[in-house]
Amino acid sequence: MVLGHNQYHRNLQEQHFLVEEQPQLPIEASQSAGNAPVVRRKFAKPPVKVACLACRASRTRCDGQEPCSSCANKGRACSYLPSKRGGPRKKKSSAPPSDPDELAQTSPWDPPIVQNSHYEEDGAFSQIEPLALPGAGLRHLDFNPEVQGMFVGMFAHPGEGHHPAVPVSQVSLAPGGKQPTVRAYGSEQDILNAYYEFIHPYFPILPPRIAQPSPDLPLEDAGSHPNSPSDEASLAYQPVSPLSCAISAILALVPLPNIPDSPNVMLRRSYSQTYARLATMRIEADGELIDSVTDPSQALNYARPTINRPPFHPQAPVELESILALLVLSIYEYAQRGNMMKMRYRAGQAWVLAMNLSLNALGPEQDEFTEAKRRAWWMTYFCVLQGSIVSVTPCPVMINDTRFTTPYPQFASDPEGWSILLQAQQVLIASNQFAVDLNRCLKSRSNMQWIYDQMKQLDAWTSSLMTQANAPSSVQRSGDMSIASEFDTAESIRAMSRIKLASSQIRMHQFRAFSDLPGFIKKHFDLAPHGSNVNDPFHIANNGDSNPLECQCHQFHPMGNVIPTEYNGPASDTSAAAASGPVHPHYCWLGPGFPFSAQQSSDICLRAALMISHMVGSLPYPVLLRPGDRRDSTRHPPFGDPALLDPRTQFPRTMPYYAACTMQGSYALLMLVYKTRVAISKDRTANVLYDEGHQSSADQMLDGLSNGLERIVGVISNFSRAFEALSGMRGKLDIIYYSYALILQSRFY
């Protein structure tokens, strides 16, 4: 009864939240039991459907004007933002997505410089702003598991659990007809085979597979199920290698076909945690000296512990397995646990072990273990940088240390793939550093010329790498086993390189692209207009330093140590001022020296965000073999373009370390929607400047933005089928996307 009453009361509030007092006109009379007249008043007009934010918050009647009479009388800002409760859902577009370059060419976008308007309100930025923060949307699982178990399934997203299962034709069941409940395997070989199907295309820490793909055979009975979330699962088979344990922790999160996602989440989590704990135990055991227990006085005579077991991969030395296991656990801590501190800690452990083995200074000599050692070192380097990128913290290592002389690994099908990926990671680190330096200079209102020079050099570096990443590979797919075995993996690595470079461009250009929106400067850079009251209580409470990220800016390496010397050109001359459009009048002290105009930076952000949405949608989905099937690895994979498949019906892509870049792309797309909304509200003729029978340029661009957002929402939804921490990203994106669906549908008319 209580729940029913609360729901009824909420419904009444939603229907009448615009009403402040009883209506005034007209008057009707009726008779009560005592024949006394009762005055009944009605509205002269029905309530409007688009009440402004101020009237909505105070529950007063709004007339829907711009500005409304209530706000005009009280002298307050009047703005409107769609309700977060929902609204009409946008139908999926059946047309294939446009190419980002073609879209940018066919739909030039040149909005006027935005002035103060009805739509510039903190409410809009309050929705978009969290997408640009470190760990945006990550759900943290590191609290009492008993509490977690109390609420499982109670707050599922609308429609969750109703997604179609993975098509049975694409998956295999365990022999005997019994359906497994958790993805667990009964041998090291089965785990290795599953690694190549689920993990290797996105996170190639091992050399290419030696044997042909075999059917996927999860155990019918993975072990005893825990009675509560705090209990560990009892495993039917315990992997012997720390690497196979860590891989099993990821595989246990991948849902099995025809098993509902929501009821099985806690079970998958429990098995995954059990495998992760077992992996850390195996890592400790591999680093243990036997004499440390039996005869400590003799322990120092041995430089390294001895590991007596067969290698997990024939071409990967057994001493590398602890390093590789820590790399897998680093991504596990980020994507499943939502713990960025532990993510960096695991990567740091791997770094120490790799340096102890001198993997950073390998020579050009070639043997059967060379590729495994090179991948172990450079993936360790990659993960250490990744921890700094997602947390926006100073990198603990020098990214171009002269001690790092180990040659890059190689894909037979793409010799330049690894080099481009690692350089893209370096560019992203430099872009994060640039954003922090920009923030510091903006607050101090000094040294802006140095910022302009750094922006120009960093953009040249990024553009050069993007040209390399977009170039086709010099090797074509063929029947050669060495080429075909990792052809799809090499293509995925190229796509991830583009994702990281595009994210770097957004990070670098976002301030200039949106600097004509004063609300953006206020929310993102904590700047007040020149001459504002420095004794404001907010500034006093924060000692004038309200941005928590800025306190670490002095810990970053100087930019000159990051950007390659070939891009360290001379200081930009005054001709750059010609390219610089005006910023908002309140911030004219920024000066005209930006090497890019607001329109140029907006165009770069548009292309970069669309690039991210296309690339994440093009990554392959895992496709498994059923018992009795055979796959020729020299042929194309048995699925079509991943971008045309519904991500909710496919196996989840694993190792989503690039999820932060995806959120950066969604942030840029939403900011471009907002900026277009403001621009068109000031100049509605921008919507009709097109030939009869053709779409306006604004409509073409908005269609591209809508398709890009929809693809990103689908990708994050696919991630969240396996990784619980990323379900927070999905929920945050869903709320914002459906709120802005009204804007994208209305086209602001």
Summary of the structure (lengths in Angstrom):
residues: 749
radius of gyration: 28.7
end to end distance: 44.8
largest distance: 108.0
contacts: 2340
relative contact order: 0.12
helix: 52%
strand: 2%
